[in-house]
Amino acid sequence: MLSRCRRATLAMVLGMTLVPGVAGAATGPASGLDSVTEKIICECGCSNLTIKNCTCGKADRVRADVAVRLSRGQTPDQVLKAYVDEYGEQILAAPTAKGFNLVGWVLPFAAVLAGAGLLIVVLRRWSRVPFSDAPLLLPLGGQPSTPPDPAFLQRVREEMENPEV
């Protein structure tokens, strides 16, 4: 049997691992920093990475600026909006799902579905061959068969009528 202290510790550890957001989840400016920096593209020109993943000096400056803005009480959405207002929507890692930008979200899926539909139609047409156009099947030998010789057929008939035992 486990002692009371061990049971309490075990219950606390299990509770912290099973309840999301209790253990290991960052709260406050650190999580806000990550949520903002993963949505902004670094404009250093070296690799088109997000600010969160880029290692250049410009990304370091932007991360520091975002951290300062968050520590002053701005929400992650406000910080993101400030960067979009300053640099335009091209700074975002993904286009906003509004207005004409919906084309960027919908068009790839529509193109894949249209291509799949076209492929199905083409394959069905190719698989349907009219009977008159179907090629004749060759016998197992691979050569087209010729009608048997009439003399051979006559000999078979005679042997069938008079079998020799």
Secondary structure, 3 states (H helix, E strand, C coil): CCCHHHHHHHHHHHHHHHCCCCCCCCCCHHHHHHHHHCCEECCCCCCCCECCCCCCHHHHHHHHHHHHHHHCCCCHHHHHHHHHHHHCHHHECCCCCCHHHHHHHHHHHHHHHHHHHHHHHHHHHHHCCCHHHCCCCCCCCCCCCCCCCHHHHHHHHHHHHCCCC
